[in-house]
Amino acid sequence: MIDRFLKNPEERPHQKADTAKSGNIPAHVAIIMDGNGRWAKERGMPRVAGHREGMKTINRIVEKAHLMGIKYITLYAFSTENWKRPKSEVEFLMRMPEKFITKELPSLMENNVKVQMMGSTDLLPAHTLKAVKKAIDDTAGNTGIVMNIAMNYGGRDELVRAVKALGEEVESGSIKAEDISEKDIKAKLFSSNLPDPDLLIRTSGEIRLSNFMLWQLAYSEFWFTDVLWPDFNGEHLEEAVKVFQERKRRYGGV
């Protein structure tokens, strides 16, 4: 049954992906952009070359998502666990926002893209924060698709921070513990101003969440593909959305 669950376009090589129906487009798509390192290794290149190529993919996928009518796209760029990677790779990844913004900001403005970030600013270098802040500030007035970048983000870290914030409110007497609701928890999350993702996409063949949006993905549809992130394109996104449209979301009902 796993192949039916995955619905990979690679599993049906002779079937061309149909364009997703205009109706029932997921409002919010979250993507775990995986496979940059493997893409580079397969070509005998350093891992950073894969990250550089993966950065190019971001622009074309956000543009395609915008054209399809998707309103929010969250991209898992750097996790709280990624600090364990080699120092040289981490340093390169911390420079990527600066390079991306310098090159792509005019395009983001032209396409009316609004940039947001979710994650902890703890540990992020000043130059990384400066680049992200510039993108957020410059695109604040844009009204098109929201590109939400998960940077130094971890689902468990996010929940711990939410619990601590609510605990402080309980201690201050501004809220009673027995009155805490899902709405109160959501209000403390990094993504409090966004709807929960309708669809999660993970590239590279890995089938796990990797500490990504643990609260928000409770009722999201999942779509996994063996395609490495640098090779992911608009047709793959359309295939994922098409599969989403074929599923029935019951939210625990019948």
N, C-alpha and C positions, 0 to 999 in steps of 0.2 A: 504493500500500500504506500510505501514511501515515495515512489515515483509519482503517484497520483497527488500526493500532498505537495511535492516540490513543484510540479508543473513546469519543469525546465524547458525552454525552447530548444536546448541542445539535445534533449531526449527525443525530439521529433524533428530531425534534421531536414526532412523533406516537406515539412509543413511550414509555410510562410506565416508569420504572425499577422493576424488581422488587426487593423486599426481599432483601437478601443472605441466602444460606443460613446457617443457624446454625453449620454445620460449617466448618472451614477458615477461620476468621476470622484475619486477620493479627495477630500478637501486637504488632508494632511498626509504626506508620505515621508516616512523616516527611512534613512539609508545608512547601513553599516558599510562603509566603503573599504572593503577588504581585498587584499591581493596585490598591492603595489610592489611589495618586496619580492613575491614569487614571480610577478611579471618581469621584473628586472633580472632575477636569477636565471630564468629561462632563456634570457638573451645575453647572458654572460656580462651583465652590467651591475654596477653597485646598487644597493637598495634605494639610495636617494634618487636614482634615475627613475625608479618606479613611482616614487612620490611626486617627482616633477611631472611625470606623464599623467599621473592621477589628478593633479591639479587642473590640467587641461580638460579632463572629463567633467569636472564640476561645472564649468561654464556652460558646456553644451547640454548637460542634463537639466540644469536649472532653466535654461532657455526652453528646452523641450517641455518641461513640466509646466512652465508658464503658458506655452501655446496650447497645452492640453486642458488648461483650466484648473490645474492644481493650485491651491491658494497658499499652502505652506509646505516647505520642504526642509527637513532637519537632517543635517549631515554630521555623522560621527567622525570628527576630525582628529581628536586626540583624547585618549581616556586617562583616568587617574592612574591606571596601571602602565601606561606607555612610558612613564618615567624610568621604567626598568630597562628600557632598550639601551643600546650602546650610546655613549655620550655624543658622539659625532652625529648619529642619526637624530637624536633628540634636538640637538642644536639646529640641524637642518630644518626639522619640522617646526621649530619655533620661529624660523625665519620665513616660512612659507606664507603666513598671513600677510606679511609685509610685501612679499613679491607678488602675491595674488592681487592684493588691493591696488598696488601700483600699476599693474598691467590691466586689471579687469574693471576697475572702478568706472571708467567712462562707459563701458558696456553695461554695467549694472545700472547706471543712471539712465542710459538710453532705453533700457528695457524695463524701467520703473520698478526695479527689484529693491526690496527693503531688507537690510541686513540686521540680524540680531545674533546674540551669543548666549548660550546657556552653559553654565559650568562655574567652577570656582576660579577667581582671579589669583588665588594663592599660588605661589611658585612661578607664575607666568612672568617671563622677562618683560622689562619696561617697553622694549621695542615691539614685542608682540602685542601687548595691551594697547600701545599707541596706534598700531596699524588697525586693530579691530575697532577701536574707538572711532577712528577716522571714518571707517566704513559705516559704522552705525550712525554717526552724526551726519555724514554727508547724505545718507539715503533715508534719513528719518522721515522726510516728507513724501517719500515714494508710496504709492498706493497699490502696487502690483503684488506679485508673489513675494512672500516672506521667506528669505533664506536664513534659517536658524542654524548657526554653527555651534556644535557641541565641542567645546574646547576645555581641556582639563576637567572633563565631565565623567562622573561615575554614578550609576543609579543608586548604589548603596550610600555613597557619600551624600547624595542629594536627600535621601530619606532620613539619614542621621541629622542633617542640618534642619530639616523640617520638624523632626521630633524635638530637637533642642529648642527651636524657636517657639513651638507650641508649649513646651515645658516652661519656658520663661514667662509666657503669658499666663499659664496656670499659677505659677508662683506669685506673679504680680496681682493676681485676682481678677484680671480682665476677662478670663474665660474659665469655666469649670471643666475639669477633666471629663466628666460624664457627658458634656455637651459637645465634645469634639466630634466632627463629622468628616466625611470624605471631602466635602467642600472646603473645610478648614485646612486639611492636609494639602489639597491641590493648590490652595492659595500660597503655600509656603514653598512650592516647588520652583525650580528655575524656569519651568515652562508654564507658569501660572497664567500667562496671557495668551496661551495657545490652546486650541482644542487637542484632544488626544489623537495620536496618529490613527488613521484608518487602515493604513497599509505599511508594513515593515518590509524592506528589501535588504537582503544581505548577499553580497557578491563573494566569489572565490570558492564556493562549495562548503564552507563551514556552516554548521547548523546549530548555532547557539546565540544567545543574546549578548554575551560578553559585557554584562553589567550596564546595559544600555536601556534607559527609560523603563525601568522595572515596574513602576507604578502605572505609567501612561499606556503601556502596551497590553494591558490586561485583556482587552477585547479587540485588539488589532488583528488583521489578517496578515499572515506571514508568507513571504515568497522568497525562496532561496534559489540561487543560480550558481553554476560552476564558473561563469564568466568572471575573469579578474577585473577589478575596478577600472584600470586604464583602458580596457577593451569594451566596457559597458557603454551602450549607446541608446539613442532614442527608440529604436525598435525593441530593445530589451525592456525599456520602461513601459512602452505600449503593451507588451506581452504581460508584464506584471499587472498592469491596470486591467487588462482584459480578463485575467484570471480572477482578480478581485471582483470584477463585475459578475462573474459566474457563480460566486459563492453566496450563500445565504447567511446573513449575520443575525443570530438569534439572541445574543447577549444573555445566555442562560435559559432562555425560554424554549418553546417548541414551535 
